Amino acid sequence: MDRRARISAILRRVAKNEDLPGPEVSLFETGYLDSFGLPDVLSALEQEFGITIPDADLNPRKFDTIERIEEYLDSRE
């Protein structure tokens, strides 16, 4: 399973919604995710990708779209 598919699976599981927005569409503006779901997404990303997301990075804009999540993961490699 490629990285985007793994990210998508996390988002679907946390949001309990199969209708995932496109990769460049805001997860928050569409209502797909809210501020209560973000910690669950970040925790799942940490587990799935074996990373630690520092408190300094807990900015929703960094995780606003699937593309931004991928860019963030790129920066952590």
CYANA upper distance limits for C-alpha pairs under 8 A (distance plus 0.5 A):
  1 MET  CA      5 ALA  CA      6.67
  1 MET  CA      6 ARG  CA      7.08
  2 ASP  CA      6 ARG  CA      6.88
  3 ARG  CA      7 ILE  CA      6.70
  3 ARG  CA     70 GLU  CA      8.43
  4 ARG  CA      8 SER  CA      6.52
  4 ARG  CA     66 ILE  CA      8.13
  4 ARG  CA     70 GLU  CA      7.83
  5 ALA  CA      9 ALA  CA      6.57
  6 ARG  CA     10 ILE  CA      6.86
  6 ARG  CA     48 GLU  CA      8.41
  7 ILE  CA     11 LEU  CA      6.79
  7 ILE  CA     45 LEU  CA      7.97
  7 ILE  CA     66 ILE  CA      7.89
  7 ILE  CA     69 ILE  CA      8.48
  8 SER  CA     12 ARG  CA      6.59
  8 SER  CA     20 LEU  CA      7.89
  8 SER  CA     66 ILE  CA      8.20
  9 ALA  CA     13 ARG  CA      6.58
 10 ILE  CA     14 VAL  CA      6.62
 10 ILE  CA     41 VAL  CA      7.20
 10 ILE  CA     44 ALA  CA      7.14
 10 ILE  CA     45 LEU  CA      7.97
 11 LEU  CA     15 ALA  CA      6.37
 11 LEU  CA     16 LYS  CA      8.49
 11 LEU  CA     20 LEU  CA      8.29
 11 LEU  CA     41 VAL  CA      7.13
 12 ARG  CA     16 LYS  CA      5.95
 12 ARG  CA     17 ASN  CA      5.70
 12 ARG  CA     18 GLU  CA      5.93
 12 ARG  CA     19 ASP  CA      8.29
 12 ARG  CA     20 LEU  CA      7.37
 13 ARG  CA     17 ASN  CA      7.65
 14 VAL  CA     37 GLY  CA      7.18
 14 VAL  CA     40 ASP  CA      7.14
 14 VAL  CA     41 VAL  CA      6.95
 15 ALA  CA     32 TYR  CA      7.09
 15 ALA  CA     33 LEU  CA      6.81
 15 ALA  CA     37 GLY  CA      7.56
 17 ASN  CA     32 TYR  CA      8.27
 20 LEU  CA     32 TYR  CA      8.06
 21 PRO  CA     25 VAL  CA      6.43
 21 PRO  CA     26 SER  CA      8.16
 21 PRO  CA     27 LEU  CA      7.43
 21 PRO  CA     30 THR  CA      8.36
 21 PRO  CA     32 TYR  CA      8.19
 22 GLY  CA     66 ILE  CA      8.21
 23 PRO  CA     65 THR  CA      6.55
 23 PRO  CA     66 ILE  CA      5.20
 23 PRO  CA     67 GLU  CA      5.87
 24 GLU  CA     65 THR  CA      6.08
 24 GLU  CA     66 ILE  CA      6.97
 24 GLU  CA     67 GLU  CA      6.32
 25 VAL  CA     30 THR  CA      8.28
 25 VAL  CA     65 THR  CA      6.25
 25 VAL  CA     66 ILE  CA      8.25
 26 SER  CA     30 THR  CA      6.64
 26 SER  CA     64 ASP  CA      5.77
 26 SER  CA     65 THR  CA      5.45
 27 LEU  CA     31 GLY  CA      6.86
 27 LEU  CA     32 TYR  CA      5.60
 27 LEU  CA     33 LEU  CA      5.96
 27 LEU  CA     64 ASP  CA      6.05
 27 LEU  CA     65 THR  CA      6.09
 27 LEU  CA     66 ILE  CA      8.44
 28 PHE  CA     32 TYR  CA      6.46
 28 PHE  CA     33 LEU  CA      5.58
 28 PHE  CA     34 ASP  CA      6.25
 28 PHE  CA     64 ASP  CA      6.88
 33 LEU  CA     37 GLY  CA      6.39
 33 LEU  CA     38 LEU  CA      7.44
 34 ASP  CA     38 LEU  CA      6.99
 35 SER  CA     39 PRO  CA      8.15
 35 SER  CA     60 PRO  CA      8.37
 36 PHE  CA     40 ASP  CA      8.31
 37 GLY  CA     41 VAL  CA      6.87
 38 LEU  CA     42 LEU  CA      6.65
 38 LEU  CA     60 PRO  CA      8.04
 39 PRO  CA     43 SER  CA      6.56
 40 ASP  CA     44 ALA  CA      6.63
 41 VAL  CA     45 LEU  CA      6.60
 42 LEU  CA     46 GLU  CA      6.68
 42 LEU  CA     53 ILE  CA      7.85
 43 SER  CA     47 GLN  CA      6.86
 44 ALA  CA     48 GLU  CA      6.44
 45 LEU  CA     49 PHE  CA      6.32
 45 LEU  CA     50 GLY  CA      8.29
 45 LEU  CA     51 ILE  CA      8.06
 46 GLU  CA     50 GLY  CA      5.87
 46 GLU  CA     51 ILE  CA      5.23
 46 GLU  CA     52 THR  CA      6.06
 46 GLU  CA     53 ILE  CA      7.28
 47 GLN  CA     51 ILE  CA      7.51
 51 ILE  CA     76 ARG  CA      8.06
 53 ILE  CA     57 ASP  CA      6.97
 53 ILE  CA     58 LEU  CA      8.10
 54 PRO  CA     58 LEU  CA      7.62
 57 ASP  CA     62 LYS  CA      8.05
 58 LEU  CA     62 LYS  CA      8.31
 59 ASN  CA     63 PHE  CA      7.89
 60 PRO  CA     64 ASP  CA      6.44
 62 LYS  CA     68 ARG  CA      6.42
 62 LYS  CA     69 ILE  CA      7.23
 62 LYS  CA     72 TYR  CA      7.42
 63 PHE  CA     68 ARG  CA      6.09
 63 PHE  CA     69 ILE  CA      5.51
 63 PHE  CA     72 TYR  CA      8.25
 64 ASP  CA     68 ARG  CA      6.86
 64 ASP  CA     69 ILE  CA      7.87
 65 THR  CA     69 ILE  CA      6.80
 66 ILE  CA     70 GLU  CA      6.73
 67 GLU  CA     71 GLU  CA      6.70
 68 ARG  CA     72 TYR  CA      6.55
 69 ILE  CA     73 LEU  CA      6.70
 70 GLU  CA     74 ASP  CA      6.65
 71 GLU  CA     75 SER  CA      6.81
 72 TYR  CA     76 ARG  CA      7.01
 73 LEU  CA     77 GLU  CA      7.13
